[in-house]
Amino acid sequence: MVKHEIVHSSRALSTLAEKYQIDEFVPNNPGNIRRYFKWSFRIVYEIFDDAVLILNVLHTSQEPTKDSAQ
């Protein structure tokens, strides 16, 4: 169920990609790497002109690092 809901919520990014905050844990983030939360998960994604790429799915109990999206 968790996997299904995360996949389902990420599909909405195709039309709402800039809705969520820029990920502050990515060094020198050009502004196209963002993140949102679904339950206890942090989903990091990158916006391109023709696509949105999920970079990472982390449980919020994990300590984010400056290179978590690389």
PQR file of N, CA, C, O and H, with PARSE charges and radii, in Angstrom:
ATOM      1  N   MET A   1       0.816  -1.185   0.000 -0.4000 1.5000
ATOM      2  CA  MET A   1       0.000   0.000   0.000 -0.0000 2.0000
ATOM      3  C   MET A   1       0.868   1.260   0.000  0.5500 1.7000
ATOM      4  O   MET A   1       0.566   2.214  -0.716 -0.5500 1.4000
ATOM      5  N   VAL A   2       1.933   1.273   0.788 -0.4000 1.5000
ATOM      6  CA  VAL A   2       2.815   2.444   0.853 -0.0000 2.0000
ATOM      7  C   VAL A   2       3.448   2.704  -0.508  0.5500 1.7000
ATOM      8  O   VAL A   2       3.440   3.834  -0.996 -0.5500 1.4000
ATOM      9  H   VAL A   2       2.178   0.498   1.370  0.4000 1.0000
ATOM     10  N   LYS A   3       3.992   1.666  -1.113 -0.4000 1.5000
ATOM     11  CA  LYS A   3       4.621   1.804  -2.424 -0.0000 2.0000
ATOM     12  C   LYS A   3       3.610   2.331  -3.441  0.5500 1.7000
ATOM     13  O   LYS A   3       3.920   3.236  -4.216 -0.5500 1.4000
ATOM     14  H   LYS A   3       3.999   0.748  -0.716  0.4000 1.0000
ATOM     15  N   HIS A   4       2.425   1.776  -3.440 -0.4000 1.5000
ATOM     16  CA  HIS A   4       1.383   2.205  -4.375 -0.0000 2.0000
ATOM     17  C   HIS A   4       1.055   3.687  -4.185  0.5500 1.7000
ATOM     18  O   HIS A   4       0.936   4.419  -5.167 -0.5500 1.4000
ATOM     19  H   HIS A   4       2.173   1.040  -2.810  0.4000 1.0000
ATOM     20  N   GLU A   5       0.909   4.129  -2.961 -0.4000 1.5000
ATOM     21  CA  GLU A   5       0.552   5.522  -2.697 -0.0000 2.0000
ATOM     22  C   GLU A   5       1.681   6.482  -3.076  0.5500 1.7000
ATOM     23  O   GLU A   5       1.416   7.580  -3.566 -0.5500 1.4000
ATOM     24  H   GLU A   5       1.005   3.534  -2.163  0.4000 1.0000
ATOM     25  N   ILE A   6       2.923   6.083  -2.857 -0.4000 1.5000
ATOM     26  CA  ILE A   6       4.045   6.934  -3.249 -0.0000 2.0000
ATOM     27  C   ILE A   6       4.107   7.045  -4.772  0.5500 1.7000
ATOM     28  O   ILE A   6       4.303   8.137  -5.305 -0.5500 1.4000
ATOM     29  H   ILE A   6       3.138   5.191  -2.460  0.4000 1.0000
ATOM     30  N   VAL A   7       3.943   5.942  -5.461 -0.4000 1.5000
ATOM     31  CA  VAL A   7       3.929   5.964  -6.930 -0.0000 2.0000
ATOM     32  C   VAL A   7       2.756   6.815  -7.419  0.5500 1.7000
ATOM     33  O   VAL A   7       2.914   7.635  -8.324 -0.5500 1.4000
ATOM     34  H   VAL A   7       3.783   5.055  -5.027  0.4000 1.0000
ATOM     35  N   HIS A   8       1.598   6.622  -6.827 -0.4000 1.5000
ATOM     36  CA  HIS A   8       0.419   7.385  -7.224 -0.0000 2.0000
ATOM     37  C   HIS A   8       0.631   8.888  -7.003  0.5500 1.7000
ATOM     38  O   HIS A   8       0.304   9.693  -7.875 -0.5500 1.4000
ATOM     39  H   HIS A   8       1.470   5.956  -6.092  0.4000 1.0000
ATOM     40  N   SER A   9       1.167   9.263  -5.861 -0.4000 1.5000
ATOM     41  CA  SER A   9       1.378  10.682  -5.579 -0.0000 2.0000
ATOM     42  C   SER A   9       2.429  11.293  -6.496  0.5500 1.7000
ATOM     43  O   SER A   9       2.346  12.474  -6.831 -0.5500 1.4000
ATOM     44  H   SER A   9       1.433   8.609  -5.152  0.4000 1.0000
ATOM     45  N   SER A  10       3.414  10.504  -6.902 -0.4000 1.5000
ATOM     46  CA  SER A  10       4.455  11.032  -7.783 -0.0000 2.0000
ATOM     47  C   SER A  10       3.940  11.268  -9.204  0.5500 1.7000
ATOM     48  O   SER A  10       4.491  12.092  -9.933 -0.5500 1.4000
ATOM     49  H   SER A  10       3.481   9.544  -6.629  0.4000 1.0000
ATOM     50  N   ARG A  11       2.904  10.562  -9.594 -0.4000 1.5000
ATOM     51  CA  ARG A  11       2.327  10.783 -10.936 -0.0000 2.0000
ATOM     52  C   ARG A  11       1.756  12.189 -11.072  0.5500 1.7000
ATOM     53  O   ARG A  11       1.750  12.748 -12.169 -0.5500 1.4000
ATOM     54  H   ARG A  11       2.455   9.893  -9.001  0.4000 1.0000
ATOM     55  N   ALA A  12       1.282  12.758  -9.991 -0.4000 1.5000
ATOM     56  CA  ALA A  12       0.741  14.117 -10.022 -0.0000 2.0000
ATOM     57  C   ALA A  12       1.820  15.160 -10.294  0.5500 1.7000
ATOM     58  O   ALA A  12       1.505  16.298 -10.643 -0.5500 1.4000
ATOM     59  H   ALA A  12       1.286  12.304  -9.100  0.4000 1.0000
ATOM     60  N   LEU A  13       3.076  14.789 -10.139 -0.4000 1.5000
ATOM     61  CA  LEU A  13       4.166  15.733 -10.370 -0.0000 2.0000
ATOM     62  C   LEU A  13       4.248  16.183 -11.827  0.5500 1.7000
ATOM     63  O   LEU A  13       4.821  17.235 -12.113 -0.5500 1.4000
ATOM     64  H   LEU A  13       3.332  13.865  -9.855  0.4000 1.0000
ATOM     65  N   SER A  14       3.693  15.414 -12.740 -0.4000 1.5000
ATOM     66  CA  SER A  14       3.757  15.792 -14.148 -0.0000 2.0000
ATOM     67  C   SER A  14       3.048  17.122 -14.408  0.5500 1.7000
ATOM     68  O   SER A  14       3.386  17.825 -15.361 -0.5500 1.4000
ATOM     69  H   SER A  14       3.228  14.560 -12.508  0.4000 1.0000
ATOM     70  N   THR A  15       2.087  17.466 -13.587 -0.4000 1.5000
ATOM     71  CA  THR A  15       1.387  18.743 -13.757 -0.0000 2.0000
ATOM     72  C   THR A  15       1.629  19.715 -12.608  0.5500 1.7000
ATOM     73  O   THR A  15       1.349  20.906 -12.739 -0.5500 1.4000
ATOM     74  H   THR A  15       1.812  16.895 -12.813  0.4000 1.0000
ATOM     75  N   LEU A  16       2.142  19.228 -11.492 -0.4000 1.5000
ATOM     76  CA  LEU A  16       2.337  20.079 -10.312 -0.0000 2.0000
ATOM     77  C   LEU A  16       3.781  20.060  -9.812  0.5500 1.7000
ATOM     78  O   LEU A  16       4.011  20.222  -8.614 -0.5500 1.4000
ATOM     79  H   LEU A  16       2.370  18.260 -11.385  0.4000 1.0000
ATOM     80  N   ALA A  17       4.738  19.868 -10.682 -0.4000 1.5000
ATOM     81  CA  ALA A  17       6.125  19.635 -10.270 -0.0000 2.0000
ATOM     82  C   ALA A  17       6.712  20.764  -9.432  0.5500 1.7000
ATOM     83  O   ALA A  17       7.516  20.501  -8.537 -0.5500 1.4000
ATOM     84  H   ALA A  17       4.550  19.736 -11.656  0.4000 1.0000
ATOM     85  N   GLU A  18       6.339  21.995  -9.693 -0.4000 1.5000
ATOM     86  CA  GLU A  18       6.921  23.120  -8.958 -0.0000 2.0000
ATOM     87  C   GLU A  18       6.116  23.494  -7.717  0.5500 1.7000
ATOM     88  O   GLU A  18       6.388  24.512  -7.081 -0.5500 1.4000
ATOM     89  H   GLU A  18       5.686  22.209 -10.419  0.4000 1.0000
ATOM     90  N   LYS A  19       5.143  22.686  -7.380 -0.4000 1.5000
ATOM     91  CA  LYS A  19       4.298  22.944  -6.221 -0.0000 2.0000
ATOM     92  C   LYS A  19       5.067  22.820  -4.910  0.5500 1.7000
ATOM     93  O   LYS A  19       4.796  23.555  -3.960 -0.5500 1.4000
ATOM     94  H   LYS A  19       4.922  21.859  -7.897  0.4000 1.0000
ATOM     95  N   TYR A  20       6.008  21.910  -4.853 -0.4000 1.5000
ATOM     96  CA  TYR A  20       6.692  21.600  -3.598 -0.0000 2.0000
ATOM     97  C   TYR A  20       7.992  22.391  -3.456  0.5500 1.7000
ATOM     98  O   TYR A  20       8.473  23.004  -4.409 -0.5500 1.4000
ATOM     99  H   TYR A  20       6.228  21.313  -5.624  0.4000 1.0000
ATOM    100  N   GLN A  21       8.545  22.361  -2.247 -0.4000 1.5000
ATOM    101  CA  GLN A  21       9.719  23.158  -1.914 -0.0000 2.0000
ATOM    102  C   GLN A  21      10.998  22.640  -2.566  0.5500 1.7000
ATOM    103  O   GLN A  21      11.154  21.447  -2.829 -0.5500 1.4000
ATOM    104  H   GLN A  21       8.154  21.863  -1.473  0.4000 1.0000
ATOM    105  N   ILE A  22      11.902  23.580  -2.815 -0.4000 1.5000
ATOM    106  CA  ILE A  22      13.241  23.233  -3.290 -0.0000 2.0000
ATOM    107  C   ILE A  22      13.943  22.485  -2.165  0.5500 1.7000
ATOM    108  O   ILE A  22      13.836  22.873  -1.002 -0.5500 1.4000
ATOM    109  H   ILE A  22      11.776  24.548  -2.602  0.4000 1.0000
ATOM    110  N   ASP A  23      14.658  21.420  -2.501 -0.4000 1.5000
ATOM    111  CA  ASP A  23      15.341  20.602  -1.493 -0.0000 2.0000
ATOM    112  C   ASP A  23      16.598  21.312  -1.020  0.5500 1.7000
ATOM    113  O   ASP A  23      17.556  21.478  -1.774 -0.5500 1.4000
ATOM    114  H   ASP A  23      14.745  21.105  -3.446  0.4000 1.0000
ATOM    115  N   GLU A  24      16.580  21.724   0.227 -0.4000 1.5000
ATOM    116  CA  GLU A  24      17.699  22.473   0.808 -0.0000 2.0000
ATOM    117  C   GLU A  24      18.911  21.605   1.135  0.5500 1.7000
ATOM    118  O   GLU A  24      19.972  22.137   1.462 -0.5500 1.4000
ATOM    119  H   GLU A  24      15.801  21.590   0.840  0.4000 1.0000
ATOM    120  N   PHE A  25      18.779  20.299   1.055 -0.4000 1.5000
ATOM    121  CA  PHE A  25      19.890  19.411   1.366 -0.0000 2.0000
ATOM    122  C   PHE A  25      20.765  19.098   0.151  0.5500 1.7000
ATOM    123  O   PHE A  25      21.761  18.387   0.275 -0.5500 1.4000
ATOM    124  H   PHE A  25      17.917  19.867   0.789  0.4000 1.0000
ATOM    125  N   VAL A  26      20.404  19.618  -1.009 -0.4000 1.5000
ATOM    126  CA  VAL A  26      21.199  19.397  -2.227 -0.0000 2.0000
ATOM    127  C   VAL A  26      22.099  20.614  -2.411  0.5500 1.7000
ATOM    128  O   VAL A  26      21.608  21.724  -2.616 -0.5500 1.4000
ATOM    129  H   VAL A  26      19.594  20.196  -1.109  0.4000 1.0000
ATOM    130  N   PRO A  27      23.419  20.412  -2.338 -0.5600 1.5000
ATOM    131  CA  PRO A  27      24.329  21.559  -2.483  0.2800 2.0000
ATOM    132  C   PRO A  27      24.231  22.153  -3.888  0.5500 1.7000
ATOM    133  O   PRO A  27      24.125  21.428  -4.876 -0.5500 1.4000
ATOM    134  N   ASN A  28      24.268  23.475  -3.957 -0.4000 1.5000
ATOM    135  CA  ASN A  28      24.210  24.196  -5.230 -0.0000 2.0000
ATOM    136  C   ASN A  28      22.987  23.805  -6.062  0.5500 1.7000
ATOM    137  O   ASN A  28      23.059  23.721  -7.288 -0.5500 1.4000
ATOM    138  H   ASN A  28      24.354  24.065  -3.154  0.4000 1.0000
ATOM    139  N   ASN A  29      21.889  23.573  -5.394 -0.4000 1.5000
ATOM    140  CA  ASN A  29      20.647  23.191  -6.065 -0.0000 2.0000
ATOM    141  C   ASN A  29      20.236  24.321  -7.015  0.5500 1.7000
ATOM    142  O   ASN A  29      20.013  25.451  -6.581 -0.5500 1.4000
ATOM    143  H   ASN A  29      21.830  23.642  -4.398  0.4000 1.0000
ATOM    144  N   PRO A  30      20.138  24.012  -8.307 -0.5600 1.5000
ATOM    145  CA  PRO A  30      19.743  25.049  -9.262  0.2800 2.0000
ATOM    146  C   PRO A  30      18.257  25.402  -9.195  0.5500 1.7000
ATOM    147  O   PRO A  30      17.790  26.255  -9.950 -0.5500 1.4000
ATOM    148  N   GLY A  31      17.522  24.760  -8.307 -0.4000 1.5000
ATOM    149  CA  GLY A  31      16.104  25.052  -8.139 -0.0000 2.0000
ATOM    150  C   GLY A  31      15.186  24.042  -8.775  0.5500 1.7000
ATOM    151  O   GLY A  31      13.967  24.140  -8.635 -0.5500 1.4000
ATOM    152  H   GLY A  31      17.902  24.068  -7.693  0.4000 1.0000
ATOM    153  N   ASN A  32      15.742  23.073  -9.471 -0.4000 1.5000
ATOM    154  CA  ASN A  32      14.894  22.067 -10.106 -0.0000 2.0000
ATOM    155  C   ASN A  32      14.861  20.749  -9.336  0.5500 1.7000
ATOM    156  O   ASN A  32      14.218  19.795  -9.773 -0.5500 1.4000
ATOM    157  H   ASN A  32      16.732  22.993  -9.586  0.4000 1.0000
ATOM    158  N   ILE A  33      15.541  20.688  -8.207 -0.4000 1.5000
ATOM    159  CA  ILE A  33      15.480  19.505  -7.344 -0.0000 2.0000
ATOM    160  C   ILE A  33      14.627  19.885  -6.138  0.5500 1.7000
ATOM    161  O   ILE A  33      14.972  20.774  -5.359 -0.5500 1.4000
ATOM    162  H   ILE A  33      16.064  21.463  -7.852  0.4000 1.0000
ATOM    163  N   ARG A  34      13.517  19.189  -6.011 -0.4000 1.5000
ATOM    164  CA  ARG A  34      12.542  19.514  -4.978 -0.0000 2.0000
ATOM    165  C   ARG A  34      12.199  18.280  -4.163  0.5500 1.7000
ATOM    166  O   ARG A  34      12.656  17.175  -4.455 -0.5500 1.4000
ATOM    167  H   ARG A  34      13.237  18.466  -6.644  0.4000 1.0000
ATOM    168  N   ARG A  35      11.383  18.489  -3.133 -0.4000 1.5000
ATOM    169  CA  ARG A  35      10.991  17.358  -2.308 -0.0000 2.0000
ATOM    170  C   ARG A  35       9.607  17.579  -1.741  0.5500 1.7000
ATOM    171  O   ARG A  35       9.149  18.709  -1.572 -0.5500 1.4000
ATOM    172  H   ARG A  35      11.011  19.387  -2.896  0.4000 1.0000
ATOM    173  N   TYR A  36       8.945  16.452  -1.449 -0.4000 1.5000
ATOM    174  CA  TYR A  36       7.664  16.503  -0.756 -0.0000 2.0000
ATOM    175  C   TYR A  36       7.586  15.320   0.183  0.5500 1.7000
ATOM    176  O   TYR A  36       8.398  14.398   0.103 -0.5500 1.4000
ATOM    177  H   TYR A  36       9.317  15.534  -1.587  0.4000 1.0000
ATOM    178  N   PHE A  37       6.621  15.345   1.064 -0.4000 1.5000
ATOM    179  CA  PHE A  37       6.456  14.294   2.061 -0.0000 2.0000
ATOM    180  C   PHE A  37       5.141  13.567   1.846  0.5500 1.7000
ATOM    181  O   PHE A  37       4.104  14.171   1.573 -0.5500 1.4000
ATOM    182  H   PHE A  37       5.962  16.093   1.130  0.4000 1.0000
ATOM    183  N   LYS A  38       5.216  12.264   1.978 -0.4000 1.5000
ATOM    184  CA  LYS A  38       4.024  11.409   1.959 -0.0000 2.0000
ATOM    185  C   LYS A  38       4.150  10.492   3.162  0.5500 1.7000
ATOM    186  O   LYS A  38       5.031   9.634   3.212 -0.5500 1.4000
ATOM    187  H   LYS A  38       6.058  11.773   2.201  0.4000 1.0000
ATOM    188  N   TRP A  39       3.270  10.676   4.123 -0.4000 1.5000
ATOM    189  CA  TRP A  39       3.346   9.970   5.402 -0.0000 2.0000
ATOM    190  C   TRP A  39       4.713  10.198   6.019  0.5500 1.7000
ATOM    191  O   TRP A  39       5.077  11.343   6.285 -0.5500 1.4000
ATOM    192  H   TRP A  39       2.554  11.373   4.082  0.4000 1.0000
ATOM    193  N   SER A  40       5.473   9.154   6.251 -0.4000 1.5000
ATOM    194  CA  SER A  40       6.794   9.281   6.875 -0.0000 2.0000
ATOM    195  C   SER A  40       7.915   9.168   5.852  0.5500 1.7000
ATOM    196  O   SER A  40       9.024   8.749   6.183 -0.5500 1.4000
ATOM    197  H   SER A  40       5.177   8.223   6.035  0.4000 1.0000
ATOM    198  N   PHE A  41       7.629   9.536   4.626 -0.4000 1.5000
ATOM    199  CA  PHE A  41       8.638   9.421   3.574 -0.0000 2.0000
ATOM    200  C   PHE A  41       8.890  10.779   2.925  0.5500 1.7000
ATOM    201  O   PHE A  41       7.977  11.582   2.735 -0.5500 1.4000
ATOM    202  H   PHE A  41       6.728   9.876   4.358  0.4000 1.0000
ATOM    203  N   ARG A  42      10.129  11.000   2.601 -0.4000 1.5000
ATOM    204  CA  ARG A  42      10.577  12.209   1.904 -0.0000 2.0000
ATOM    205  C   ARG A  42      10.918  11.791   0.487  0.5500 1.7000
ATOM    206  O   ARG A  42      11.814  10.971   0.285 -0.5500 1.4000
ATOM    207  H   ARG A  42      10.871  10.347   2.756  0.4000 1.0000
ATOM    208  N   ILE A  43      10.222  12.338  -0.495 -0.4000 1.5000
ATOM    209  CA  ILE A  43      10.432  11.988  -1.891 -0.0000 2.0000
ATOM    210  C   ILE A  43      11.160  13.157  -2.556  0.5500 1.7000
ATOM    211  O   ILE A  43      10.659  14.281  -2.585 -0.5500 1.4000
ATOM    212  H   ILE A  43       9.495  13.005  -0.331  0.4000 1.0000
ATOM    213  N   VAL A  44      12.349  12.870  -3.090 -0.4000 1.5000
ATOM    214  CA  VAL A  44      13.180  13.880  -3.740 -0.0000 2.0000
ATOM    215  C   VAL A  44      13.094  13.653  -5.239  0.5500 1.7000
ATOM    216  O   VAL A  44      13.234  12.526  -5.713 -0.5500 1.4000
ATOM    217  H   VAL A  44      12.755  11.956  -3.066  0.4000 1.0000
ATOM    218  N   TYR A  45      12.861  14.727  -5.983 -0.4000 1.5000
ATOM    219  CA  TYR A  45      12.711  14.590  -7.427 -0.0000 2.0000
ATOM    220  C   TYR A  45      13.359  15.756  -8.153  0.5500 1.7000
ATOM    221  O   TYR A  45      13.577  16.823  -7.580 -0.5500 1.4000
ATOM    222  H   TYR A  45      12.747  15.643  -5.598  0.4000 1.0000
ATOM    223  N   GLU A  46      13.663  15.530  -9.429 -0.4000 1.5000
ATOM    224  CA  GLU A  46      14.279  16.549 -10.268 -0.0000 2.0000
ATOM    225  C   GLU A  46      13.355  16.842 -11.443  0.5500 1.7000
ATOM    226  O   GLU A  46      12.808  15.932 -12.066 -0.5500 1.4000
ATOM    227  H   GLU A  46      13.486  14.663  -9.895  0.4000 1.0000
ATOM    228  N   ILE A  47      13.193  18.125 -11.731 -0.4000 1.5000
ATOM    229  CA  ILE A  47      12.317  18.561 -12.813 -0.0000 2.0000
ATOM    230  C   ILE A  47      13.160  18.834 -14.059  0.5500 1.7000
ATOM    231  O   ILE A  47      14.149  19.565 -14.004 -0.5500 1.4000
ATOM    232  H   ILE A  47      13.637  18.864 -11.224  0.4000 1.0000
ATOM    233  N   PHE A  48      12.759  18.243 -15.171 -0.4000 1.5000
ATOM    234  CA  PHE A  48      13.354  18.507 -16.479 -0.0000 2.0000
ATOM    235  C   PHE A  48      12.281  19.126 -17.366  0.5500 1.7000
ATOM    236  O   PHE A  48      11.112  19.166 -16.984 -0.5500 1.4000
ATOM    237  H   PHE A  48      11.955  17.649 -15.216  0.4000 1.0000
ATOM    238  N   ASP A  49      12.663  19.605 -18.540 -0.4000 1.5000
ATOM    239  CA  ASP A  49      11.685  20.207 -19.458 -0.0000 2.0000
ATOM    240  C   ASP A  49      10.596  19.225 -19.863  0.5500 1.7000
ATOM    241  O   ASP A  49       9.438  19.609 -20.026 -0.5500 1.4000
ATOM    242  H   ASP A  49      13.613  19.572 -18.851  0.4000 1.0000
ATOM    243  N   ASP A  50      10.968  17.953 -20.025 -0.4000 1.5000
ATOM    244  CA  ASP A  50      10.009  16.972 -20.540 -0.0000 2.0000
ATOM    245  C   ASP A  50       9.754  15.793 -19.601  0.5500 1.7000
ATOM    246  O   ASP A  50       9.101  14.821 -19.982 -0.5500 1.4000
ATOM    247  H   ASP A  50      11.909  17.641 -19.891  0.4000 1.0000
ATOM    248  N   ALA A  51      10.273  15.882 -18.367 -0.4000 1.5000
ATOM    249  CA  ALA A  51      10.108  14.749 -17.449 -0.0000 2.0000
ATOM    250  C   ALA A  51      10.358  15.176 -16.003  0.5500 1.7000
ATOM    251  O   ALA A  51      10.934  16.229 -15.730 -0.5500 1.4000
ATOM    252  H   ALA A  51      10.803  16.671 -18.057  0.4000 1.0000
ATOM    253  N   VAL A  52       9.907  14.327 -15.099 -0.4000 1.5000
ATOM    254  CA  VAL A  52      10.204  14.463 -13.677 -0.0000 2.0000
ATOM    255  C   VAL A  52      10.809  13.142 -13.242  0.5500 1.7000
ATOM    256  O   VAL A  52      10.222  12.084 -13.470 -0.5500 1.4000
ATOM    257  H   VAL A  52       9.440  13.471 -15.321  0.4000 1.0000
ATOM    258  N   LEU A  53      11.978  13.194 -12.616 -0.4000 1.5000
ATOM    259  CA  LEU A  53      12.700  11.995 -12.214 -0.0000 2.0000
ATOM    260  C   LEU A  53      12.736  11.906 -10.696  0.5500 1.7000
ATOM    261  O   LEU A  53      13.196  12.831 -10.027 -0.5500 1.4000
ATOM    262  H   LEU A  53      12.455  14.053 -12.431  0.4000 1.0000
ATOM    263  N   ILE A  54      12.250  10.790 -10.149 -0.4000 1.5000
ATOM    264  CA  ILE A  54      12.338  10.553  -8.708 -0.0000 2.0000
ATOM    265  C   ILE A  54      13.777  10.152  -8.409  0.5500 1.7000
ATOM    266  O   ILE A  54      14.278   9.166  -8.949 -0.5500 1.4000
ATOM    267  H   ILE A  54      11.876  10.038 -10.692  0.4000 1.0000
ATOM    268  N   LEU A  55      14.441  10.920  -7.546 -0.4000 1.5000
ATOM    269  CA  LEU A  55      15.840  10.660  -7.223 -0.0000 2.0000
ATOM    270  C   LEU A  55      16.002   9.778  -5.993  0.5500 1.7000
ATOM    271  O   LEU A  55      16.914   8.955  -5.927 -0.5500 1.4000
ATOM    272  H   LEU A  55      14.034  11.721  -7.107  0.4000 1.0000
ATOM    273  N   ASN A  56      15.111   9.953  -5.017 -0.4000 1.5000
ATOM    274  CA  ASN A  56      15.287   9.224  -3.771 -0.0000 2.0000
ATOM    275  C   ASN A  56      13.977   9.200  -2.994  0.5500 1.7000
ATOM    276  O   ASN A  56      13.179  10.134  -3.067 -0.5500 1.4000
ATOM    277  H   ASN A  56      14.370  10.622  -5.070  0.4000 1.0000
ATOM    278  N   VAL A  57      13.770   8.126  -2.255 -0.4000 1.5000
ATOM    279  CA  VAL A  57      12.663   8.011  -1.311 -0.0000 2.0000
ATOM    280  C   VAL A  57      13.284   7.600   0.005  0.5500 1.7000
ATOM    281  O   VAL A  57      13.861   6.519   0.123 -0.5500 1.4000
ATOM    282  H   VAL A  57      14.419   7.367  -2.196  0.4000 1.0000
ATOM    283  N   LEU A  58      13.164   8.468   0.996 -0.4000 1.5000
ATOM    284  CA  LEU A  58      13.801   8.241   2.291 -0.0000 2.0000
ATOM    285  C   LEU A  58      12.760   8.258   3.399  0.5500 1.7000
ATOM    286  O   LEU A  58      11.812   9.042   3.356 -0.5500 1.4000
ATOM    287  H   LEU A  58      12.696   9.347   0.901  0.4000 1.0000
ATOM    288  N   HIS A  59      12.934   7.409   4.374 -0.4000 1.5000
ATOM    289  CA  HIS A  59      12.090   7.482   5.559 -0.0000 2.0000
ATOM    290  C   HIS A  59      12.542   8.707   6.349  0.5500 1.7000
ATOM    291  O   HIS A  59      13.739   8.979   6.434 -0.5500 1.4000
ATOM    292  H   HIS A  59      13.704   6.772   4.409  0.4000 1.0000
ATOM    293  N   THR A  60      11.611   9.436   6.918 -0.4000 1.5000
ATOM    294  CA  THR A  60      11.964  10.670   7.611 -0.0000 2.0000
ATOM    295  C   THR A  60      12.806  10.454   8.861  0.5500 1.7000
ATOM    296  O   THR A  60      13.377  11.408   9.391 -0.5500 1.4000
ATOM    297  H   THR A  60      10.638   9.215   6.848  0.4000 1.0000
ATOM    298  N   SER A  61      12.893   9.223   9.338 -0.4000 1.5000
ATOM    299  CA  SER A  61      13.766   8.960  10.487 -0.0000 2.0000
ATOM    300  C   SER A  61      15.237   8.933  10.078  0.5500 1.7000
ATOM    301  O   SER A  61      16.121   9.001  10.933 -0.5500 1.4000
ATOM    302  H   SER A  61      12.430   8.448   8.907  0.4000 1.0000
ATOM    303  N   GLN A  62      15.503   8.831   8.764 -0.4000 1.5000
ATOM    304  CA  GLN A  62      16.874   8.863   8.280 -0.0000 2.0000
ATOM    305  C   GLN A  62      17.367  10.297   8.280  0.5500 1.7000
ATOM    306  O   GLN A  62      16.637  11.212   7.899 -0.5500 1.4000
ATOM    307  H   GLN A  62      14.785   8.775   8.070  0.4000 1.0000
ATOM    308  N   GLU A  63      18.593  10.492   8.703 -0.4000 1.5000
ATOM    309  CA  GLU A  63      19.191  11.816   8.703 -0.0000 2.0000
ATOM    310  C   GLU A  63      19.557  12.197   7.278  0.5500 1.7000
ATOM    311  O   GLU A  63      20.364  11.510   6.652 -0.5500 1.4000
ATOM    312  H   GLU A  63      19.186   9.748   9.012  0.4000 1.0000
ATOM    313  N   PRO A  64      18.984  13.279   6.746 -0.5600 1.5000
ATOM    314  CA  PRO A  64      19.361  13.671   5.381  0.2800 2.0000
ATOM    315  C   PRO A  64      20.788  14.192   5.355  0.5500 1.7000
ATOM    316  O   PRO A  64      21.262  14.797   6.317 -0.5500 1.4000
ATOM    317  N   THR A  65      21.451  13.953   4.263 -0.4000 1.5000
ATOM    318  CA  THR A  65      22.820  14.443   4.087 -0.0000 2.0000
ATOM    319  C   THR A  65      22.850  15.390   2.915  0.5500 1.7000
ATOM    320  O   THR A  65      21.911  15.437   2.120 -0.5500 1.4000
ATOM    321  H   THR A  65      21.066  13.461   3.482  0.4000 1.0000
ATOM    322  N   LYS A  66      23.906  16.130   2.807 -0.4000 1.5000
ATOM    323  CA  LYS A  66      24.024  17.104   1.727 -0.0000 2.0000
ATOM    324  C   LYS A  66      24.121  16.446   0.359  0.5500 1.7000
ATOM    325  O   LYS A  66      23.953  17.121  -0.657 -0.5500 1.4000
ATOM    326  H   LYS A  66      24.669  16.092   3.453  0.4000 1.0000
ATOM    327  N   ASP A  67      24.387  15.152   0.308 -0.4000 1.5000
ATOM    328  CA  ASP A  67      24.495  14.485  -0.995 -0.0000 2.0000
ATOM    329  C   ASP A  67      23.422  13.410  -1.186  0.5500 1.7000
ATOM    330  O   ASP A  67      23.606  12.489  -1.982 -0.5500 1.4000
ATOM    331  H   ASP A  67      24.523  14.604   1.133  0.4000 1.0000
ATOM    332  N   SER A  68      22.314  13.520  -0.469 -0.4000 1.5000
ATOM    333  CA  SER A  68      21.280  12.479  -0.525 -0.0000 2.0000
ATOM    334  C   SER A  68      20.612  12.361  -1.880  0.5500 1.7000
ATOM    335  O   SER A  68      20.054  11.310  -2.196 -0.5500 1.4000
ATOM    336  H   SER A  68      22.164  14.268   0.177  0.4000 1.0000
ATOM    337  N   ALA A  69      20.653  13.402  -2.683 -0.4000 1.5000
ATOM    338  CA  ALA A  69      19.985  13.339  -3.989 -0.0000 2.0000
ATOM    339  C   ALA A  69      20.958  13.136  -5.129  0.5500 1.7000
ATOM    340  O   ALA A  69      20.584  13.273  -6.294 -0.5500 1.4000
ATOM    341  H   ALA A  69      21.106  14.256  -2.426  0.4000 1.0000
ATOM    342  N   GLN A  70      22.171  12.818  -4.822 -0.4000 1.5000
ATOM    343  CA  GLN A  70      23.151  12.646  -5.902 -0.0000 2.0000
ATOM    344  C   GLN A  70      23.461  11.196  -6.122  0.5500 1.7000
ATOM    345  O   GLN A  70      24.265  10.861  -6.992 -0.5500 1.4000
ATOM    346  H   GLN A  70      22.475  12.706  -3.876  0.4000 1.0000
TER
END
